[in-house]
Amino acid sequence: MEAIEYDEHYTLEDYRRWEGEWELIEGRPYAMSPAPGITHQRISFMITRLLTDSLQKDGCENCFAVQDIDYEISDDTVVRPDVALICDQYGEKVTKAPEIVFEIISSSTARRDETVKFEIYRREGVRYYVLVYPSLKTAKIYGFHEDGSYRKMADVQRENFSFELRKCRIDMEFSAIWPENI
């Protein structure tokens, strides 16, 4: 007798009942890493602060930066970006593509962030996807192209980068996100 392959498929309703920290990607649960370390937290805070400062300076209305919030994509996919810039989102849930997503890469998240989430954010039309590598003090910035692909726009360490959004522009000085002791 041949073994029958069984693959459990979970939904958003299942996800909402789980304890602990999870992401749900196309019906498959992924346990989140233990709480982020100090370097991760400092970088996340600085990214959020720089985005917020730029939003206020440039008058971007209805846009704000959030950390570690569930982005509910479909009935079987929920991801949690480290930092996201969202515009024109109302209510308590993020249900449409953020303008910018930042993922801070660690050895335990690198593969998922660089492949699976890269593809999800591309498919959903996230305008910019930024992979932040603390150990290298480098951020890789990908921009959504009109043909539906992501194109690498820059590798930045200490440079400034301007994110061109639908309603405004965000200028970000990447030298400010790196803690001195890493």
SEBAGU-156177 format. One record per atom (N, C-alpha, C): atom name; x, y, z; residue number from 1. Coordinates in nm, 4 decimals. Atoms other than C-alpha are relative to their C-alpha. Layout:
N
PT/atom/east/north/up/n
PT/CA/X/Y/Z/NUM
...
// end
This chain:
182
PT/atom/east/north/up/n
PT/N/0.0839/-0.1170/0.0000/1
PT/CA/0.0000/0.0000/0.0000/1
PT/C/0.0892/0.1245/0.0000/1
PT/N/-0.0778/-0.1226/0.0130/2
PT/CA/0.1365/0.3390/-0.1000/2
PT/C/-0.0421/0.0988/0.1077/2
PT/N/0.0293/-0.1008/-0.1015/3
PT/CA/0.1642/0.6077/0.1668/3
PT/C/-0.0657/0.1208/-0.0670/3
PT/N/0.0682/-0.1185/0.0506/4
PT/CA/-0.0691/0.8996/0.1142/4
PT/C/0.0670/0.1221/0.0612/4
PT/N/-0.0623/-0.1220/-0.0500/5
PT/CA/0.1011/1.2345/0.1395/5
PT/C/-0.1089/0.0913/0.0535/5
PT/N/0.0977/-0.0871/-0.0640/6
PT/CA/-0.0844/1.4603/0.3792/6
PT/C/0.0665/0.1334/0.0288/6
PT/N/-0.0541/-0.1332/-0.0201/7
PT/CA/-0.0258/1.8323/0.3851/7
PT/C/-0.1084/0.0860/0.0623/7
PT/N/0.0956/-0.0837/-0.0717/8
PT/CA/-0.2114/2.0376/0.6446/8
PT/C/-0.0035/0.1391/-0.0628/8
PT/N/0.0160/-0.1340/0.0568/9
PT/CA/-0.3491/2.3683/0.5107/9
PT/C/-0.0809/0.0823/0.0992/9
PT/N/0.0637/-0.0827/-0.1009/10
PT/CA/-0.4330/2.6402/0.7620/10
PT/C/-0.0509/0.1299/-0.0614/10
PT/N/0.0612/-0.1237/0.0486/11
PT/CA/-0.6392/2.9559/0.7222/11
PT/C/0.0225/0.1132/0.0999/11
PT/N/-0.0075/-0.1170/-0.0863/12
PT/CA/-0.6509/3.3040/0.8687/12
PT/C/-0.0774/-0.0231/0.1298/12
PT/N/0.0779/0.0293/-0.1209/13
PT/CA/-0.9185/3.1849/1.1113/13
PT/C/0.0782/-0.0905/0.0955/13
PT/N/-0.0860/0.0835/-0.0849/14
PT/CA/-0.6851/2.9099/1.2377/14
PT/C/0.1083/0.0857/0.0641/14
PT/N/-0.1104/-0.0853/-0.0434/15
PT/CA/-0.4013/3.1622/1.2622/15
PT/C/-0.0413/0.0884/0.1180/15
PT/N/0.0460/-0.0903/-0.1054/16
PT/CA/-0.6059/3.3954/1.4809/16
PT/C/-0.0185/-0.0694/0.1349/16
PT/N/0.0162/0.0752/-0.1247/17
PT/CA/-0.6492/3.1191/1.7415/17
PT/C/0.1322/-0.0500/0.0573/17
PT/N/-0.1280/0.0539/-0.0463/18
PT/CA/-0.2805/3.0262/1.7711/18
PT/C/0.0617/0.0868/0.1090/18
PT/N/-0.0794/-0.0702/-0.1001/19
PT/CA/-0.0689/3.1167/2.0685/19
PT/C/0.1422/0.0105/-0.0524/19
PT/N/-0.1380/-0.0182/0.0431/20
PT/CA/0.2839/3.2432/2.0210/20
PT/C/0.0082/0.0858/-0.1243/20
PT/N/-0.0283/-0.0863/0.1140/21
PT/CA/0.4386/3.4224/1.7262/21
PT/C/0.0162/-0.0836/-0.1263/21
PT/N/0.0024/0.0787/0.1229/22
PT/CA/0.3677/3.2857/1.3779/22
PT/C/-0.0164/0.0884/-0.1225/22
PT/N/0.0403/-0.0518/0.1296/23
PT/CA/0.3489/3.3718/1.0118/23
PT/C/-0.0693/-0.1163/-0.0697/23
PT/N/0.0728/0.1013/0.0758/24
PT/CA/0.1148/3.1857/0.7781/24
PT/C/0.0213/0.0312/-0.1469/24
PT/N/-0.0328/-0.0250/0.1397/25
PT/CA/0.2350/3.1523/0.4205/25
PT/C/-0.0586/-0.1117/-0.0848/25
PT/N/0.0699/0.0931/0.0881/26
PT/CA/0.0071/2.9867/0.1679/26
PT/C/-0.0435/-0.1265/0.0737/26
PT/N/0.0563/0.1090/-0.0783/27
PT/CA/-0.1521/2.7738/0.4385/27
PT/C/0.0975/-0.0735/0.0894/27
PT/N/-0.1009/0.0685/-0.0817/28
PT/CA/0.1748/2.6695/0.6056/28
PT/C/0.0455/0.0910/0.1137/28
PT/N/-0.0442/-0.0816/-0.1130/29
PT/CA/0.2669/2.7886/0.9554/29
PT/C/0.1528/0.0046/0.0095/29
PT/N/-0.1437/-0.0193/-0.0231/30
PT/CA/0.6144/2.9300/1.0227/30
PT/C/0.0154/0.0657/0.1357/30
PT/N/-0.0250/-0.0576/-0.1317/31
PT/CA/0.7250/2.9841/1.3803/31
PT/C/0.0957/0.1173/-0.0142/31
PT/N/-0.0887/-0.1157/0.0000/32
PT/CA/0.8782/3.3237/1.4357/32
PT/C/0.1189/-0.0317/0.0898/32
PT/N/-0.1204/0.0164/-0.0811/33
PT/CA/1.2284/3.3385/1.5758/33
PT/C/-0.0271/0.0525/0.1402/33
PT/N/0.0135/-0.0622/-0.1321/34
PT/CA/1.2755/3.4190/1.9410/34
PT/C/0.0034/0.1521/-0.0153/34
PT/N/0.0033/-0.1462/0.0052/35
PT/CA/1.2377/3.7880/2.0240/35
PT/C/0.1312/0.0539/-0.0567/35
PT/N/-0.1203/-0.0564/0.0603/36
PT/CA/1.4796/4.0008/1.8232/36
PT/C/0.0957/0.0561/0.1048/36
PT/N/-0.1024/-0.0519/-0.0895/37
PT/CA/1.8074/4.1033/1.9852/37
PT/C/0.0067/0.1517/-0.0022/37
PT/N/-0.0129/-0.1447/-0.0152/38
PT/CA/1.9174/4.4525/2.0758/38
PT/C/0.0363/0.0680/-0.1317/38
PT/N/-0.0387/-0.0622/0.1268/39
PT/CA/2.0878/4.5275/1.7416/39
PT/C/-0.1191/0.0075/-0.0941/39
PT/N/0.1200/0.0030/0.0852/40
PT/CA/1.7755/4.4223/1.5494/40
PT/C/-0.0989/0.1077/0.0449/40
PT/N/0.0960/-0.0962/-0.0537/41
PT/CA/1.5557/4.6329/1.7779/41
PT/C/0.0451/0.1442/-0.0258/41
PT/N/-0.0508/-0.1364/0.0221/42
PT/CA/1.7800/4.9403/1.7481/42
PT/C/-0.0142/0.0394/-0.1467/42
PT/N/0.0119/-0.0296/0.1427/43
PT/CA/1.7880/4.9186/1.3678/43
PT/C/-0.1464/0.0215/-0.0380/43
PT/N/0.1425/-0.0129/0.0270/44
PT/CA/1.4122/4.8677/1.3524/44
PT/C/-0.0523/0.1355/0.0492/44
PT/N/0.0410/-0.1290/-0.0560/45
PT/CA/1.3575/5.1699/1.5773/45
PT/C/0.0502/0.1152/-0.0865/45
PT/N/-0.0569/-0.1103/0.0787/46
PT/CA/1.5908/5.3903/1.3716/46
PT/C/-0.0670/0.0111/-0.1372/46
PT/N/0.0706/-0.0038/0.1282/47
PT/CA/1.4250/5.2924/1.0430/47
PT/C/-0.1362/0.0665/0.0182/47
PT/N/0.1326/-0.0555/-0.0270/48
PT/CA/1.0836/5.3728/1.1903/48
PT/C/0.0101/0.1500/0.0284/48
PT/N/-0.0188/-0.1420/-0.0334/49
PT/CA/1.2094/5.7024/1.3299/49
PT/C/0.0330/0.0827/-0.1241/49
PT/N/-0.0372/-0.0730/0.1210/50
PT/CA/1.3716/5.8098/1.0017/50
PT/C/-0.1181/0.0131/-0.0956/50
PT/N/0.1194/-0.0065/0.0852/51
PT/CA/1.0581/5.7213/0.8059/51
PT/C/-0.0992/0.1025/0.0539/51
PT/N/0.0953/-0.0917/-0.0625/52
PT/CA/0.8387/5.9111/1.0517/52
PT/C/0.0452/0.1448/-0.0146/52
PT/N/-0.0525/-0.1361/0.0155/53
PT/CA/1.0656/6.2169/1.0465/53
PT/C/-0.0165/0.0496/-0.1438/53
PT/N/0.0115/-0.0391/0.1406/54
PT/CA/1.0681/6.2208/0.6660/54
PT/C/-0.1458/0.0227/-0.0389/54
PT/N/0.1429/-0.0178/0.0288/55
PT/CA/0.6898/6.1779/0.6488/55
PT/C/-0.0489/0.1353/0.0490/55
PT/N/0.0436/-0.1279/-0.0565/56
PT/CA/0.6386/6.4785/0.8743/56
PT/C/0.0588/0.1170/-0.0772/56
PT/N/-0.0680/-0.1079/0.0717/57
PT/CA/0.8911/6.6911/0.6854/57
PT/C/-0.0587/0.0191/-0.1391/57
PT/N/0.0471/-0.0076/0.1376/58
PT/CA/0.7541/6.6067/0.3400/58
PT/C/-0.1517/0.0071/-0.0122/58
PT/N/0.1447/-0.0153/0.0034/59
PT/CA/0.3872/6.6273/0.4366/59
PT/C/-0.0737/-0.1162/-0.0644/59
PT/N/0.0691/0.1182/0.0549/60
PT/CA/0.2938/6.2729/0.3357/60
PT/C/-0.1235/-0.0265/0.0848/60
PT/N/0.1235/0.0188/-0.0741/61
PT/CA/-0.0686/6.2557/0.4394/61
PT/C/-0.0452/-0.1458/-0.0054/61
PT/N/0.0564/0.1347/-0.0106/62
PT/CA/-0.2287/5.9312/0.5546/62
PT/C/0.1034/-0.1104/-0.0150/62
PT/N/-0.1055/0.1011/0.0037/63
PT/CA/0.1070/5.7493/0.5645/63
PT/C/0.0671/-0.0052/0.1369/63
PT/N/-0.0716/0.0128/-0.1265/64
PT/CA/0.2834/5.6112/0.8705/64
PT/C/0.0791/-0.1303/0.0018/64
PT/N/-0.0869/0.1168/-0.0150/65
PT/CA/0.5519/5.3644/0.9718/65
PT/C/-0.0493/-0.0847/0.1169/65
PT/N/0.0399/0.0935/-0.1049/66
PT/CA/0.4660/5.0545/1.1752/66
PT/C/0.1056/-0.1096/0.0124/66
PT/N/-0.0930/0.1102/-0.0258/67
PT/CA/0.6714/4.7762/1.3310/67
PT/C/-0.0776/-0.1256/0.0362/67
PT/N/0.0517/0.1318/-0.0414/68
PT/CA/0.5927/4.4069/1.3610/68
PT/C/-0.1517/-0.0085/0.0016/68
PT/N/0.1457/0.0071/0.0099/69
PT/CA/0.2335/4.4263/1.2420/69
PT/C/-0.0372/-0.1063/-0.1026/69
PT/N/0.0452/0.1011/0.0952/70
PT/CA/0.0442/4.1468/1.0702/70
PT/C/-0.0519/0.0660/-0.1270/70
PT/N/0.0492/-0.0420/0.1315/71
PT/CA/-0.0109/4.2039/0.6999/71
PT/C/-0.0797/-0.1188/-0.0518/71
PT/N/0.0897/0.1078/0.0403/72
PT/CA/-0.3131/3.9896/0.6111/72
PT/C/-0.0216/0.0082/-0.1505/72
PT/N/0.0011/-0.0039/0.1455/73
PT/CA/-0.2734/3.9110/0.2428/73
PT/C/-0.1180/-0.0748/-0.0592/73
PT/N/0.1108/0.0809/0.0513/74
PT/CA/-0.5303/3.6393/0.1877/74
PT/C/-0.0506/-0.0887/0.1122/74
PT/N/0.0571/0.0903/-0.0992/75
PT/CA/-0.7306/3.3727/0.3659/75
PT/C/0.1025/-0.0991/0.0549/75
PT/N/-0.0991/0.0949/-0.0496/76
PT/CA/-0.4149/3.1628/0.4025/76
PT/C/0.1425/0.0566/0.0059/76
PT/N/-0.1337/-0.0598/-0.0061/77
PT/CA/-0.1264/3.4135/0.4131/77
PT/C/-0.0008/0.1262/0.0855/77
PT/N/-0.0211/-0.1126/-0.0903/78
PT/CA/-0.0261/3.6475/0.6962/78
PT/C/0.1495/0.0068/0.0275/78
PT/N/-0.1415/-0.0192/-0.0289/79
PT/CA/0.3269/3.7871/0.7209/79
PT/C/0.0155/0.1184/0.0950/79
PT/N/-0.0252/-0.1063/-0.0963/80
PT/CA/0.4831/4.0202/0.9745/80
PT/C/0.1322/0.0685/-0.0318/80
PT/N/-0.1234/-0.0720/0.0314/81
PT/CA/0.7349/4.2673/0.8294/81
PT/C/0.0590/0.0648/0.1256/81
PT/N/-0.0638/-0.0685/-0.1123/82
PT/CA/0.9904/4.4165/1.0676/82
PT/C/-0.0448/0.1452/0.0063/82
PT/N/0.0480/-0.1387/0.0094/83
PT/CA/0.8994/4.7682/0.9504/83
PT/C/-0.0724/0.0139/-0.1332/83
PT/N/0.0728/-0.0258/0.1245/84
PT/CA/0.6433/4.8786/0.6937/84
PT/C/-0.0476/0.1442/-0.0006/84
PT/N/0.0586/-0.1325/0.0199/85
PT/CA/0.5367/5.2128/0.5564/85
PT/C/-0.1318/-0.0231/-0.0714/85
PT/N/0.1314/0.0214/0.0586/86
PT/CA/0.1652/5.2077/0.4928/86
PT/C/-0.0694/0.1335/-0.0225/86
PT/N/0.0747/-0.1207/0.0350/87
PT/CA/-0.0589/5.4662/0.3314/87
PT/C/-0.1453/-0.0385/-0.0262/87
PT/N/0.1427/0.0171/0.0260/88
PT/CA/-0.4354/5.5008/0.3172/88
PT/C/-0.0542/-0.1334/0.0510/88
PT/N/0.0526/0.1202/-0.0656/89
PT/CA/-0.4962/5.2074/0.5515/89
PT/C/-0.0866/0.0470/0.1157/89
PT/N/0.0917/-0.0410/-0.1051/90
PT/CA/-0.7949/5.2450/0.7789/90
PT/C/-0.0406/-0.1235/0.0781/90
PT/N/0.0310/0.1131/-0.0852/91
PT/CA/-0.8878/5.0248/1.0705/91
PT/C/0.1265/-0.0505/0.0665/91
PT/N/-0.1100/0.0539/-0.0792/92
PT/CA/-0.6618/4.8090/1.2801/92
PT/C/0.0833/-0.1045/-0.0723/92
PT/N/-0.0712/0.1058/0.0707/93
PT/CA/-0.5450/4.5602/1.0170/93
PT/C/0.0604/0.0529/-0.1287/93
PT/N/-0.0619/-0.0310/0.1285/94
PT/CA/-0.3039/4.5943/0.7278/94
PT/C/-0.0460/-0.1080/-0.0972/94
PT/N/0.0558/0.0966/0.0945/95
PT/CA/-0.4825/4.4316/0.4359/95
PT/C/0.0344/0.0324/-0.1448/95
PT/N/-0.0459/-0.0295/0.1354/96
PT/CA/-0.3317/4.6042/0.1340/96
PT/C/0.1499/0.0266/0.0041/96
PT/N/-0.1462/-0.0040/0.0080/97
PT/CA/0.0262/4.6248/0.0155/97
PT/C/0.0573/0.1286/0.0590/97
PT/N/-0.0725/-0.1178/-0.0463/98
PT/CA/0.2525/4.8571/0.2119/98
PT/C/0.0782/0.0631/-0.1150/98
PT/N/-0.0841/-0.0681/0.0985/99
PT/CA/0.4498/5.1143/0.0135/99
PT/C/0.1434/-0.0529/0.0075/99
PT/N/-0.1359/0.0481/-0.0222/100
PT/CA/0.7800/4.9969/0.1667/100
PT/C/-0.0038/-0.1054/0.1097/100
PT/N/-0.0198/0.1005/-0.1040/101
PT/CA/0.8728/4.6834/0.3614/101
PT/C/0.1497/-0.0137/0.0244/101
PT/N/-0.1372/0.0253/-0.0431/102
PT/CA/1.1972/4.6453/0.5567/102
PT/C/0.0019/-0.1307/0.0770/102
PT/N/-0.0245/0.1225/-0.0771/103
PT/CA/1.3109/4.3019/0.6721/103
PT/C/0.1450/0.0042/0.0460/103
PT/N/-0.1341/-0.0002/-0.0578/104
PT/CA/1.6105/4.2919/0.9061/104
PT/C/0.0453/-0.1451/0.0056/104
PT/N/-0.0408/0.1374/0.0242/105
PT/CA/1.8030/3.9807/0.8140/105
PT/C/0.0843/-0.0557/0.1139/105
PT/N/-0.0809/0.0770/-0.0950/106
PT/CA/1.9305/3.7287/1.0669/106
PT/C/0.0218/-0.1374/-0.0615/106
PT/N/-0.0267/0.1328/0.0562/107
PT/CA/2.0669/3.3810/1.0079/107
PT/C/-0.1248/-0.0875/0.0020/107
PT/N/0.1202/0.0844/-0.0085/108
PT/CA/1.7332/3.2310/1.1154/108
PT/C/-0.1114/0.0439/-0.0946/108
PT/N/0.1069/-0.0479/0.0883/109
PT/CA/1.5218/3.4467/0.8795/109
PT/C/0.0449/0.0233/-0.1436/109
PT/N/-0.0545/-0.0396/0.1305/110
PT/CA/1.7504/3.5040/0.5799/110
PT/C/-0.0668/-0.0727/-0.1160/110
PT/N/0.0541/0.0761/0.1132/111
PT/CA/1.6212/3.2256/0.3563/111
PT/C/-0.1446/0.0383/-0.0301/111
PT/N/0.1408/-0.0357/0.0202/112
PT/CA/1.2542/3.3082/0.4086/112
PT/C/-0.0134/0.1442/-0.0510/112
PT/N/0.0076/-0.1407/0.0413/113
PT/CA/1.3105/3.6859/0.3744/113
PT/C/0.0497/0.0203/-0.1424/113
PT/N/-0.0618/-0.0188/0.1318/114
PT/CA/1.5273/3.6547/0.0622/114
PT/C/-0.0726/-0.0726/-0.1127/114
PT/N/0.0665/0.0775/0.1062/115
PT/CA/1.3079/3.4055/-0.1228/115
PT/C/-0.1519/0.0067/0.0118/115
PT/N/0.1452/0.0134/-0.0130/116
PT/CA/0.9562/3.3380/0.0052/116
PT/C/-0.0674/0.1364/0.0146/116
PT/N/0.0623/-0.1311/-0.0205/117
PT/CA/0.8727/3.6858/0.1357/117
PT/C/0.0312/0.0949/-0.1150/117
PT/N/-0.0354/-0.0792/0.1190/118
PT/CA/1.0569/3.8479/-0.1557/118
PT/C/-0.1061/-0.0214/-0.1077/118
PT/N/0.0989/0.0336/0.1033/119
PT/CA/0.8174/3.6678/-0.3910/119
PT/C/-0.1402/0.0472/0.0391/119
PT/N/0.1319/-0.0447/-0.0454/120
PT/CA/0.5102/3.7451/-0.1804/120
PT/C/-0.0135/0.1505/-0.0168/120
PT/N/0.0077/-0.1461/0.0099/121
PT/CA/0.5872/4.1165/-0.1612/121
PT/C/-0.0002/0.0451/-0.1461/121
PT/N/0.0003/-0.0322/0.1429/122
PT/CA/0.6610/4.1261/-0.5344/122
PT/C/-0.1376/-0.0244/-0.0590/122
PT/N/0.1317/0.0371/0.0525/123
PT/CA/0.3383/3.9473/-0.6163/123
PT/C/-0.1086/0.0968/0.0464/123
PT/N/0.1006/-0.0902/-0.0568/124
PT/CA/0.1417/4.1844/-0.3916/124
PT/C/0.0204/0.1453/-0.0424/124
PT/N/-0.0232/-0.1352/0.0502/125
PT/CA/0.2967/4.4946/-0.5497/125
PT/C/0.0545/0.0981/0.1016/125
PT/N/-0.0671/-0.0900/-0.0939/126
PT/CA/0.4897/4.6321/-0.2514/126
PT/C/0.1009/0.0813/-0.0803/126
PT/N/-0.0799/-0.0885/0.0857/127
PT/CA/0.6613/4.9333/-0.4107/127
PT/C/0.1507/-0.0160/0.0221/127
PT/N/-0.1421/0.0189/-0.0319/128
PT/CA/0.9971/4.8889/-0.2301/128
PT/C/0.0137/-0.1098/0.1037/128
PT/N/-0.0334/0.1038/-0.0977/129
PT/CA/1.1413/4.5874/-0.0518/129
PT/C/0.1468/0.0187/0.0347/129
PT/N/-0.1351/-0.0290/-0.0462/130
PT/CA/1.4494/4.6522/0.1590/130
PT/C/0.0449/-0.1109/0.0938/130
PT/N/-0.0617/0.1027/-0.0829/131
PT/CA/1.6628/4.3700/0.2968/131
PT/C/0.1171/0.0651/0.0730/131
PT/N/-0.0992/-0.0681/-0.0827/132
PT/CA/1.8732/4.5034/0.5852/132
PT/C/0.0898/-0.1054/0.0657/132
PT/N/-0.0984/0.0953/-0.0498/133
PT/CA/2.1921/4.3129/0.6752/133
PT/C/0.0865/0.0674/0.1067/133
PT/N/-0.0761/-0.0667/-0.1062/134
PT/CA/2.3197/4.4333/1.0167/134
PT/C/0.1484/-0.0368/0.0017/134
PT/N/-0.1408/0.0417/-0.0087/135
PT/CA/2.6397/4.2284/1.0072/135
PT/C/0.0853/0.0620/-0.1096/135
PT/N/-0.0719/-0.0618/0.1112/136
PT/CA/2.7367/4.3895/0.6751/136
PT/C/-0.0192/0.1518/-0.0045/136
PT/N/0.0405/-0.1411/0.0039/137
PT/CA/2.5901/4.7328/0.7537/137
PT/C/-0.0374/0.0401/-0.1421/137
PT/N/0.0429/-0.0207/0.1380/138
PT/CA/2.4253/4.7092/0.4135/138
PT/C/-0.1501/-0.0248/-0.0110/138
PT/N/0.1411/0.0225/0.0328/139
PT/CA/2.0698/4.7420/0.2861/139
PT/C/-0.0099/-0.0157/-0.1510/139
PT/N/0.0247/0.0230/0.1424/140
PT/CA/1.9639/4.6004/-0.0513/140
PT/C/-0.1421/0.0458/-0.0292/140
PT/N/0.1292/-0.0606/0.0299/141
PT/CA/1.6816/4.8009/-0.2035/141
PT/C/-0.0493/-0.0483/-0.1357/141
PT/N/0.0641/0.0463/0.1232/142
PT/CA/1.4480/4.6491/-0.4622/142
PT/C/-0.1230/0.0857/-0.0241/142
PT/N/0.1163/-0.0792/0.0372/143
PT/CA/1.1881/4.8509/-0.6497/143
PT/C/-0.0901/-0.0781/-0.0929/143
PT/N/0.0996/0.0670/0.0832/144
PT/CA/0.8688/4.7253/-0.8083/144
PT/C/-0.0018/0.0667/-0.1373/144
PT/N/-0.0017/-0.0498/0.1371/145
PT/CA/0.8791/4.7610/-1.1850/145
PT/C/-0.1369/-0.0232/-0.0631/145
PT/N/0.1319/0.0091/0.0636/146
PT/CA/0.5767/4.8114/-1.4094/146
PT/C/-0.0286/-0.1352/-0.0642/146
PT/N/0.0227/0.1332/0.0577/147
PT/CA/0.6292/4.4638/-1.5606/147
PT/C/-0.0287/-0.1061/0.1075/147
PT/N/0.0324/0.0925/-0.1087/148
PT/CA/0.5595/4.3090/-1.2169/148
PT/C/0.1207/-0.0645/0.0647/148
PT/N/-0.1218/0.0573/-0.0593/149
PT/CA/0.9221/4.2284/-1.1295/149
PT/C/0.0585/0.0971/0.1016/149
PT/N/-0.0813/-0.0846/-0.0862/150
PT/CA/1.1520/4.3586/-0.8601/150
PT/C/0.1333/0.0196/-0.0692/150
PT/N/-0.1328/-0.0299/0.0539/151
PT/CA/1.4671/4.5294/-0.9781/151
PT/C/0.0827/0.0607/0.1117/151
PT/N/-0.0889/-0.0549/-0.1016/152
PT/CA/1.7609/4.5952/-0.7538/152
PT/C/0.0339/0.1435/-0.0370/152
PT/N/-0.0237/-0.1417/0.0244/153
PT/CA/1.7958/4.9700/-0.7194/153
PT/C/0.1314/0.0461/0.0613/153
PT/N/-0.1224/-0.0445/-0.0670/154
PT/CA/2.0877/4.9996/-0.4772/154
PT/C/0.0391/-0.0951/0.1111/154
PT/N/-0.0556/0.0531/-0.1236/155
PT/CA/2.3114/4.8497/-0.2156/155
PT/C/0.0513/0.1228/0.0732/155
PT/N/-0.0407/-0.1194/-0.0726/156
PT/CA/2.3488/5.1197/0.0469/156
PT/C/0.0585/-0.0372/0.1354/156
PT/N/-0.0572/0.0145/-0.1329/157
PT/CA/2.5599/5.1456/0.3564/157
PT/C/-0.0161/0.1306/0.0769/157
PT/N/0.0044/-0.1306/-0.0665/158
PT/CA/2.6029/5.5110/0.4497/158
PT/C/-0.0643/0.1064/-0.0894/158
PT/N/0.0547/-0.0944/0.0972/159
PT/CA/2.4355/5.6702/0.1478/159
PT/C/-0.1430/0.0402/0.0358/159
PT/N/0.1404/-0.0403/-0.0049/160
PT/CA/2.1076/5.8537/0.1205/160
PT/C/-0.0721/-0.0704/-0.1143/160
PT/N/0.0826/0.0578/0.1059/161
PT/CA/1.8246/5.7013/-0.0792/161
PT/C/-0.1358/0.0671/0.0055/161
PT/N/0.1338/-0.0610/0.0086/162
PT/CA/1.4998/5.8594/-0.1972/162
PT/C/-0.0994/-0.1031/-0.0512/162
PT/N/0.1087/0.0890/0.0380/163
PT/CA/1.1906/5.6405/-0.2060/163
PT/C/-0.1101/0.0863/-0.0615/163
PT/N/0.1040/-0.0758/0.0692/164
PT/CA/0.9481/5.7812/-0.4636/164
PT/C/-0.1332/-0.0739/0.0167/164
PT/N/0.1302/0.0608/-0.0259/165
PT/CA/0.5952/5.7059/-0.3448/165
PT/C/-0.1059/0.0656/-0.0873/165
PT/N/0.1081/-0.0562/0.0809/166
PT/CA/0.2598/5.7778/-0.5046/166
PT/C/-0.0278/0.1457/0.0355/166
PT/N/0.0395/-0.1321/-0.0470/167
PT/CA/0.1966/6.0859/-0.2929/167
PT/C/0.1168/0.0895/0.0404/167
PT/N/-0.1109/-0.0788/-0.0513/168
PT/CA/0.5400/6.1982/-0.1775/168
PT/C/0.1314/-0.0758/-0.0149/168
PT/N/-0.1323/0.0613/0.0063/169
PT/CA/0.9078/6.1195/-0.1449/169
PT/C/0.0544/-0.0119/0.1423/169
PT/N/-0.0636/0.0239/-0.1294/170
PT/CA/1.0883/5.9698/0.1538/170
PT/C/0.1504/-0.0007/-0.0230/170
PT/N/-0.1462/-0.0024/0.0058/171
PT/CA/1.4554/6.0642/0.1900/171
PT/C/0.0532/-0.0646/0.1263/171
PT/N/-0.0497/0.0744/-0.1148/172
PT/CA/1.6478/5.8275/0.4127/172
PT/C/0.1516/-0.0081/-0.0042/172
PT/N/-0.1454/0.0064/-0.0136/173
PT/CA/2.0060/5.8515/0.5312/173
PT/C/0.0349/-0.1307/0.0726/173
PT/N/-0.0221/0.1331/-0.0560/174
PT/CA/2.1111/5.4909/0.5843/174
PT/C/0.1114/-0.0052/0.1041/174
PT/N/-0.1065/0.0001/-0.1018/175
PT/CA/2.4210/5.5804/0.7893/175
PT/C/-0.0596/0.0112/0.1400/175
PT/N/0.0625/-0.0214/-0.1308/176
PT/CA/2.1806/5.6694/1.0720/176
PT/C/-0.0610/-0.1267/0.0591/176
PT/N/0.0663/0.1192/-0.0568/177
PT/CA/2.0374/5.3175/1.1097/177
PT/C/0.0972/-0.0964/0.0681/177
PT/N/-0.0955/0.0984/-0.0530/178
PT/CA/2.3592/5.1373/1.2063/178
PT/C/0.0498/0.0402/0.1377/178
PT/N/-0.0594/-0.0266/-0.1318/179
PT/CA/2.4437/5.1204/1.5769/179
PT/C/0.1532/0.0005/-0.0129/179
PT/N/-0.1459/-0.0145/0.0073/180
PT/CA/2.8067/5.2185/1.6324/180
PT/C/0.0756/-0.1285/0.0366/180
PT/N/-0.0751/0.1154/-0.0510/181
PT/CA/2.9004/4.8940/1.8065/181
PT/C/-0.0211/-0.1293/-0.0781/181
PT/N/0.0104/0.1242/0.0776/182
PT/CA/2.8136/4.6482/1.5280/182
PT/C/0.0984/0.0043/-0.1153/182
// end
